[in-house]
Amino acid sequence: MPASNRTVDMLVGAFDLNQRRKFELKNADGKTIVDLYFKPITRADRKKAQQLSGTEEALDISTQMLCQMAELEDGTKAFAAADAAKLQRQLPESVLNEIELFLFGVGEEAGLDEAKND
């Protein structure tokens, strides 16, 4: 069986890991503070975030994943790994949750269905 016909190669070739989704972070007045961009998460990304967080605590891992995955429009990293603790201490949990839920794609089905109906 030629290498190009291997199942693993077909699977990997079917998904574009460079395609990014945009999240507009807005303040209480509705003004955009910053646009964050996220590529699809791989299992390797999740394992790296778990290793960097040094814990099994899901909240710590998810914030570390945010710091690892968030990019600015030009592709530069939006956060350093060390920013995780500051984000957890000084950002309202509702805001951090909103960003992390977007990162993990939670609740996007409803958003996509609503967008299709517009």
Summary of the structure (lengths in Angstrom):
residues: 118
radius of gyration: 16.5
end to end distance: 47.0
largest distance: 59.1
contacts: 267
relative contact order: 0.12
helix: 53%
strand: 13%
